[in-house]
Amino acid sequence: MATVDRRQLVVEAAEKSFALFGYKATTMDHVAKIANVAKGTIYTFFTNKEELFDEILRSVIMDMRQVIEQEFDSSKPFAENLHHSMDVLLSFRSEHELLIKLSQEVRDFGTPKAREGLQQIELAILEYLERKIAKFIELGEIRPFDPKLLAYVVFKLYIGLASDWNQIHEPLSETQIKEFTRDFLEGGLSPAAQH
């Protein structure tokens, strides 16, 4: 078996293990067993569990960026792209087994490395949104707010409405979230609203 193939096998096995057991409970023995390789093989590619986890997070972030870039349509207006992008990102987050397990682990145990992993994912989302917002500001489609700040507000608004809201209120439908967000943001983001 080629070296690259074994490395990929280890990465895939580690992702399965982290998704099944979480960060804290995953061991190199689990990974070796799932990959069907000797534990020493893992150490030829990765120094420790943290390094292996970081490699998987980089891969997840790349996959997420690829998915969202395929869905982005620069010929569409800001609001439409924003809603679609957030739908895709939230769907990716809520359906990706590793991210679900990490969220559970942070909620149940507060594992620092799991929290750090989720923060890396969030930062990647925020950086993506910031770049897109900056582009729409440049095009004059939205007011010249600080793109980093606006990306944060938009992301937290969507997360708040799509998941946090549900913990204390009747869940909002996708349509309700889109309509509220559109009305809320367009009222303050439209170039016509500028004084």
N, C-alpha and C positions, 0 to 999 in steps of 0.2 A: 504494500500500500504506500503510495507516495506521501511525502512529508506534509504537503499542503492538504491532502485528503485527511490525514490523521488530525491535523490542527483543526480543520473544519469540523470533523467528527467530534472533537473535544468541545468546541464552541457550541455546536448544536446540542450536545448532551448536557452541557452546563446550563444552557438556556432552558431546557426541559426540566432540569433539576431545580433551578431557581423558581421556575413557574409552578412546580409541584410542591416544593418544600419551603420556599421563601429563601431569602438570603441567609438568615441566621442558621437555619437547619440544614442547608446544603453543605455537604462535605466533599472533599476531593475523591473520597471513596465512592460516594453516590455518582459523581460525574464519571469516574473510571468505569463503574459498573454499567451505566447507561451507554457509554461510548464503546464498551467492550474492549478497553485497552488497559494496560497496566497503569497504576497510579503514577509511576515514574515518567510515563509518556507525557502526562499533563505538564509535569514540571520541565520538560524540554521546551515547552512553548510559553508557559506562564509561571512566574515566580511564586504566586500565591492566589488564593481565592479572590482577593480584591482586584488584582490585575485581570483575572478572567472575567469578573463581573463588569469591570470598566469596558472591556472589549465588547461584551454583549450590549451594554448600553450604547456604545458608539454605533453598533450595528442597528439597534432599534431606532436610534435617532436618524440614521441614514435612510432606513426604510420609511420612517414617518415623513421625512422631507420629500422623498421620492413620490410617495402617495399624494401628498398635498400639492406638489408642483404639477403633477399630472392633471389635477383637478382645477388649477388656477387658470382663469381665462382673462387675460389683460384687456380684452375688448369689452368686457362687462364692467358695469359701474362698481364703485367701491363697496356699497352696501351689499350688493348681490354676491360679490366675491367674498366679502367678510363672512356673511352667513354661511355660504357654502364651505369656505375654508374651516370655519369653526365646527360645522357639522362633521366634516371629515376628520378633523383633529380629535374631537370628542368621541367620535365613533371608534377611531383607532385606539384611543386611550381606554375606552370602556370594553373593547373586544380583545385586546392583546393580553394573553394569559399572564405573561410576566408582570405587566403593569398592574393588573388586577391583584395578583398575589402580593406585590410590593405594597400596594395601597392597604391591603388587609393587614400585612405585617406591621406597617407603620401605625395603623389604627390600633391594633391589638397589643403590640409589644414595643412600639417606638424605636425599632432597630435603627440606629444612626446611619448605617450604610444604605439601608433600604430608603430612608428619608432622603439621603444624598442623591441616590439614583433617581428618585422621582423629581427632585429639584433640578437635576441635569436635563431631564425630559422637559420640564416646565420652561427652563431657560432656553432650550432649543426652540420651543414653540414661540416664546416671547421674541426671540431674535428673528424668527421667520416673520412674525406679525409686524415687528418694527420695520423690517426692510420693505414689506409690502405697503405699509402705511406711509413710509417716507416717499415711496414712488407715487402714491396717489396725492400726497401733498405737493410734490414736484409738478404733477399734472394739473394742479389747481382744483382737484375734485373735492378735496376736503380742506378745512382750515389748517393753517400752519401750527398745529400743536406740536409739542415734543413727542416724536414718534415712540420713544421708549416708554414714556408715561402713558400715552394713549394705548399702546399695545398691552400694557399691564392692566389698564382699566377694562379694556374690551375682553381680555382673557378672563379676568376675575368675574366680570359681569356674566359671561357665558357659563363659567363653572358654577357660579352662585345660582343662576337660574336653572341650569340643567341638573345639578345634583344637590347642592347645599339646601336649596329651597325645599326640596322634597322631604327633608328630615323633619320639618316642622309645619309644612303646609301640603295641601293637595298638589300633586305633581302638575307642572305645566306641560301642555302639549308642545311639540316641536313648533307648530304654527304660532302658539301664544308667545313662545320665547322669541321667535323671529320677529313677530309684529312688535312686541315690546321693545326689543333691542333696536329695531329699525326706527321706530318713533322716537325713542330716547336719544339715540346717536345722531340721527339726521337733524333733529331739532337743534343740536349744538355743533354739529360738524359741517353742516351745509355752508358753502362759501357765502350764501345770501344771509346767513345768520350773523356774519361778522359785522361789527360796528365800524 
